[in-house]
Amino acid sequence: MEKRVLILHGLGGSDFPHWQAHLARDLIKQNTPVSFPLLPNRDNPNLEEWKDFVRKEIEHFRPTIIVCHSLANILWFHLCEELDINLKKLMLVAPVRNEKLEDAKTFFSYPIPNDLKAEEIIIAASTNDPYMSLEEAVSLQSKLNVGMKLLEEAGHINAASGYGKLDCALDWLNKEEECEESV
């Protein structure tokens, strides 16, 4: 199965030098098909508008992997159980706590999905994220029953907190291929 990566940004987008922009560039350099769309009204998003946009993007692009940051995780929680999709991998980076954000009210409160629609799933969280405490991240991870990568003192894992490049994201996405090559 060809790897096709859909990268979904959070509130305000993930413009360069955000790690998602670096990830998109690095995947393109590997000749991996990437879709890194700018979601509508990124600074004042509406859940239904984002869901419609992502449904169309999934139908058109047919990703095998989805990488979410921040509010995009919440978008995925609302959307995934409505979709007939089976992803190879799903990366959930820096989810936000289940309380209203003034600029994204329509996303809250959010469900904890029973099926995230992926074979392999990981949450990446920070020990000092202002939008989700370590305890809240561990609780979410437990409810979702998925693996977790903890980053020490990484803030919201975005350009404002120093991420830039996040090599562990690319490494995780490439993990299976490296194993196949060494066999």
N, C-alpha and C positions, 0 to 999 in steps of 0.2 A: 504494500500500500504506500503510495507516494505521500510524503510528509507535506502538508499544506497548513500553514500557521496563520490563524486569525488573532490579531492583537487588539484588545479592547481597552481603551483608556478610561480613566475616571473623570471626575469633575474637573473642568478646566483643560483637559487634554494632557498629552504626554509629549509635548514638543521637545526637540533636542535642547539640552543634553540629558533628558530623562532616559532612564535605563531601557524603557520600551523602544525608544527611537534607536538606541544603540543595538538592541536586540534585532529589530527589523533590518537594520543595515547589515549586521553580522550574518543573519539568515540569508539575505539576498546574496551576500558574498559567497555563501555556500551553494548558491543556485537552488535554494529552497523557495518555493512559491509562498509569498507573504501578502496578506491583506492587513493594512494598518489604517483603517478609515477614520476620518474625523467625524465623530458622532454629532448629530444636530444640536444646536444650542448648548454647546459643551459647558458654558459658564452658568446656565440656568436650565438644566435638562428637565425633560418630562419623560417619565417612565414609559408610557405607551408609545411615544415617538421613538425612543431608543429601541424598544422591543421591536417595533415595525421595521426599523432600519436594519437591525441585526438579523431578524428573520430573513429579509431580502438578501442581505450579504451572505448569510449561510447558504441559502438556496443557490445563489450565483457562484460563490467561491468554493463551496463544499470542503470546509476545513476538516482536518483530521486531528488538529491540536488547537486549543484556544488558550490564550494567555490573558488573564484579567488583572487589572490594577484598581484598587480602591473601590469606587462606586460601580465599576464594571462587574465586580464580584456580586454585588447586590442585584444588578441587572440580570446576571446569569441565574441567580437564585430564583428570581421571578419568572424567567423565561424557559429554563432548561426542561422542566417537566411538561411544557407545552409542545416540545419539539420531538420529532421522530429522528433522532440522531444518535450515533454511537461514536464518540471521539476516542482516539487512541490515548490522548493525554489532555489534562486540564490543569492549568497552573493558576492558583488564586493568590494573588500577592496583595498584602496590606488591606484586608477587608476592613470595613468600618462597623462600629457598634450599631446595634439596632435601635437607634434613636434619631429623631429627625435632624437633618442638616438643613439649615434655612434655605440654601440654594438648590436643594434637591428633595423637597418635601414629598413628591409623589412616589418616591422609592421606598418610603417607610410607612409602616413597619414592614419588615420583609420575612418571607417564609424560610424555614430550614428544609431544603428539598430532601426527599427520600432517595432520589436518583439524580446524580449530577451528570449522568450521560457520558461517562468516560471510564475507560479501563484502568487508567493510572491517574491519580490525583494527588496534588501536593498543595499545601498552604504555606506561604512564606510570610512570616510575621516578624515584628521587631519587638525587642524588650522594652522600648520606650515610644511606641507609636501614640501620638496624641489622639488618634481616632479610634483606637482599640487597645485596651490594656493587655498585658501578657496573660492575665487570668481570663479575660474575655476571649482572647485568641485560642487559648487552650480549651476553653469551654466549647467554642464553635468547632474546633477540630474534633473534639470528642463527639459532639452531636452529629457531625458529618461523617465520622469514622474514617478519616483520611490521614495521610502522613503530614508532617510539618517540619519545615526548616526554620529555625530561629536565627535571626540576625541580631547581634549585640549592638545596642545603642544606634539603630539604623533609622530612627524617626519613622516617618511615613513611607520610607523606602521610595523616595522620589528625588528629583534633582535638588530640591530645597534642602534635603537632609544629606546630600552628598552622593546620591546614586544617579547620576553618571552611569557608568557601566556596571552591570550586575552579571559577572561571568558565570555564576552558579546557575542562572536561568538558562543560558545557552547550553551549559554542560548537561543540565537535566533534560533538556529537549533532545540533545544528541546522544544521550546515554545508551539507548537501545542500539543505535547504529554502531557505536563503538564496540558494544558487546558482540554484535553480529560480525563485525570485521575481524575480531580477534579469535573467532571460532574456526 
